[in-house]
Amino acid sequence: MSYETNDLVADESSLAERVASGVVGLDVLSVVLGFAAIFQWTEVESQFFGVTLFNLYGASLVLAGVGVVALGLASRFGYVETTPNRSAGLLTGGLFGLVGVVAGGLVASQTLGLGLVGWLPAAILVGVGVAAVTVLPREDVGSTLPAGALSVLVGALFLTDVLTTGWEWAPEGFSATFTGPVVGPVLTIFAGLVCAWAAAKAHEGFGTRGRQAGAYLLVGLNAFGMLGVLLLLVLFVAGKGWSRMVEGIKIGLFSEPAFWFHVPGFDQYLIFEVPGVWFYWPFTMNGYSLSQDVMNGVLPSIVGTVWLVVGAVLFAVPLGVGAAVFLTEYAEQGGFTRAVEIATNGLWSTPSIVYGLFGFAFLVPRLGNSFSLLAGQLVLGFMLLPLVLITSREAIMTVPDEYRDASAALGVSQWETIKSVVIPAAMPGVITGVILGVGRIAGETAPILLVATGSPQVTSGPRVLRGFQFTSSPPFVANPALLDSITALPYKLYATITAGVVSSDPAFGWATALVLLIVVLSFYAVGIVSRIYFRRKLEQ
């Protein structure tokens, strides 16, 4: 008889695990659809198998909420084998209580029409009640009952057409208006995450394992959510600007193309070709033109962005790595190194506009008193320098001391050890810092707006490579192109928006934003490939 009872409990536990997995799946689906609606990847009026998106939200949340409550009650009455703690905890109770305060206050003030004297006590009373329901019972009930009730309540708002795509709310005293297409997906995401957390705890039988499972689920969903937001952001921009960006692309398979095009920045007509193949992409190969026969492009801005980043990297990386080597390998660890660490952390968190003001007040007057590419490179280099120093120090400090001791035992000098052992071992970490820094400076607008940019409507980019000149007096090498103003993709996008081009030709602005994303991601790709190369070389 005992054997049959154990089998029954085991079967019920397996069923509970399947129900918990199903609830998590429903909630993850709701969260994904919520993000898709927020980023307009899915229209709020869309239908899935004849069911509107909002009704799908409602059905999914109600089923998930009922499932979570059933799991908690089944655990409480011993139908499944679990190991819940005595309470869900004060932190959980406080968070659910805060949700109760907000929900109670909104219902009392907006639905019942109570004033401050009426809705504030009602909100506090509801919050205290929800917190008590969370903290006083066992963990299985305290975790699942509030989460399930929240999910069912939000789902019922959709199913009863209280919250529709045409719903609007303009709170008194606020200038903002909340609409159904925004509020609906946000509520769905929030309720789905809370319910999925409770279901994950139930899947592992509550207790320590359950709390770990709930935390892992939220952390995992947060990680996938960030990736999903990035992907949706890229897809959103691509959907708006892709058609304009690729407009006019031509590919030929003839040795003699039917037309020639001029690449801004050069003094002759050029064409990208290999034997029998040529390629023309107007939006990325043309500059600004007054002619109606030539499509305007952003090639000068692309070239300007690339030179800004290249110059900043050439300025900041050697200085940052060299300073990191000195502070880690040569300087005594004490007040000086701590002061440098505090200073670099502060500089990295300094707003970019402050760097721009520094360049405007200090660099521009000393570089011909005009905006220039060199000033922009130096300002972005100063922005990049703190991160390179911080990450390089951390990477060098993680190199095991055994490497240094082994090299010293062979009679190798300290500098040779640093050059041949320490820096190669730390190189993947150094490149990681450079990747993060380049991702920031490549999209900066404020600094280059104050020190580097001229007219955004230019026909050619800076001719840096062709501008070098040798002189007979110091500094013996000059390059007038470095002292010319430029345009860059972030500034081009800013100028496009402020000039009203987006309102008259929105596709141009979105296409510029998409090109900027592609350029920044290309820098990331180069950095990642470099990091992989040095890591593999280190493992050989």
QUIVENBEL-V835792 format. One record per residue. OMEGA is omega in whole degrees, -180 to 180 (* if undefined). NEAR is the number of other C-alpha atoms within 10 Angstrom. Layout:
BEGIN
OMEGA:NEAR
OMEGA:NEAR
END
This chain:
BEGIN
177:6
180:7
180:7
179:9
178:10
177:12
-180:12
178:14
179:15
178:15
179:13
178:16
178:20
177:15
179:13
178:27
178:20
178:13
179:20
178:25
178:17
178:17
178:28
179:25
178:17
-178:21
178:30
177:19
179:15
-180:26
-180:25
179:17
177:21
178:29
179:20
179:18
180:21
-179:18
176:17
173:14
174:16
179:15
-179:13
177:22
-177:13
176:13
177:14
-178:9
178:7
-179:8
179:13
-177:14
-179:24
176:27
176:20
173:20
-175:30
-179:27
-179:20
-178:23
179:30
179:23
179:18
180:30
177:33
179:18
180:22
178:35
179:24
178:19
179:27
180:28
178:17
176:19
-177:24
-178:18
171:9
179:10
176:16
-177:23
-179:18
179:20
-177:17
173:24
-178:15
-178:14
177:19
176:24
-178:17
-180:15
178:12
178:16
178:25
180:18
177:15
177:26
177:27
176:19
178:19
178:23
-179:24
-179:16
180:15
179:21
179:25
180:18
-177:15
-176:20
-173:17
-179:14
-179:9
177:12
-179:12
176:16
-177:11
-179:12
-178:8
-172:14
-179:21
175:19
179:15
179:20
180:24
-180:18
179:17
179:21
179:25
179:19
179:17
178:23
178:26
178:17
180:20
-171:30
-171:24
180:16
174:16
-175:19
-176:25
178:31
-178:26
180:26
-172:32
-175:29
178:25
-180:26
179:28
179:30
177:19
-179:24
180:30
180:23
180:17
178:24
179:28
177:19
179:17
-174:23
179:18
177:11
171:13
178:12
-178:21
179:20
179:18
-178:8
177:15
178:15
178:12
-178:11
179:11
-179:8
178:6
177:7
-177:7
176:10
179:10
-176:13
-179:16
180:18
177:22
-176:17
-179:18
178:27
-180:24
177:17
179:17
179:26
-178:21
-179:18
179:27
179:32
-180:23
-179:22
178:32
177:32
179:27
179:32
178:38
176:27
-180:28
-179:32
-179:25
175:21
180:25
-178:26
-178:20
179:14
179:17
179:24
177:20
180:15
178:22
179:23
179:15
-180:14
-179:20
178:18
179:12
178:12
177:17
179:13
179:12
178:12
178:16
177:12
179:12
178:16
178:15
180:12
179:12
178:18
179:15
180:16
179:16
179:17
180:20
179:19
-180:15
-171:19
-174:21
-175:19
180:14
-178:17
-177:25
-179:14
176:12
178:13
-180:12
177:11
-180:14
179:14
-179:13
178:12
177:12
-178:13
-178:15
-180:7
174:6
176:11
-178:15
175:14
-179:22
-179:21
180:18
-175:12
-180:8
177:10
-177:10
176:12
178:15
-178:12
166:17
-177:10
176:9
-177:11
173:14
-171:17
-180:15
-180:18
-171:16
-172:22
-180:23
-179:21
179:19
170:23
180:25
-179:19
176:14
-179:10
178:8
-178:7
-177:7
180:13
177:16
-180:20
-174:24
-180:32
178:26
179:29
177:29
-180:23
179:21
179:25
-179:29
-179:18
175:23
-178:27
-180:23
179:15
179:19
180:25
179:25
179:13
-169:19
-173:24
178:23
179:14
-178:17
180:24
178:22
178:15
178:18
178:23
-180:21
-176:13
-176:19
-171:17
-174:17
-174:11
175:12
-179:11
-177:11
-176:8
-179:9
-179:11
177:14
178:12
178:11
179:14
178:17
-179:10
-179:12
177:18
178:15
179:11
-180:18
-180:19
179:11
179:12
-176:12
-180:21
178:16
175:12
178:22
178:25
176:16
179:16
-180:25
-176:24
-173:14
-174:13
-176:22
179:21
-178:13
179:12
177:14
180:11
177:14
178:18
-176:25
176:25
-178:27
178:24
178:32
178:32
-179:28
-180:22
178:28
176:30
176:25
177:20
-178:26
-173:28
-178:27
-179:25
178:25
179:31
-178:30
-177:21
179:22
177:30
180:25
-180:17
180:22
-180:23
179:16
177:13
-177:16
178:11
178:11
178:9
-179:14
-179:16
180:13
179:12
179:18
179:14
178:9
179:8
-180:10
-180:15
-178:12
-180:14
178:12
177:12
179:18
-175:19
-172:13
-174:13
-171:16
-177:23
176:19
179:18
-179:23
-173:22
177:20
178:23
178:23
-179:26
176:23
177:20
178:25
179:25
-180:21
-180:17
180:23
178:24
178:20
-172:15
-177:24
-180:24
-179:18
180:18
-174:20
-178:18
-178:27
176:33
-177:21
-172:21
-167:30
-166:29
173:24
179:20
177:11
-177:21
-180:19
-176:18
-177:19
178:22
-180:25
180:23
-172:19
-175:17
-179:8
-175:12
-178:12
180:14
179:10
-177:11
-179:10
180:7
180:7
7:8
174:8
175:9
179:11
178:14
-179:15
-179:14
-180:19
-179:21
176:21
175:20
-176:22
168:31
-180:31
-175:31
178:28
179:22
177:25
179:24
178:24
-179:18
178:19
-179:21
-176:15
179:11
180:11
-179:12
-179:15
-179:16
180:13
179:10
-174:11
-178:16
179:19
179:26
179:26
178:24
176:25
177:28
179:23
177:22
177:22
177:23
-179:19
180:13
-180:19
179:20
176:14
175:13
177:19
-178:19
178:13
179:11
-180:20
178:15
179:12
179:17
178:19
-180:13
-179:12
179:18
178:17
178:11
179:11
-178:14
-179:7
*:6
END
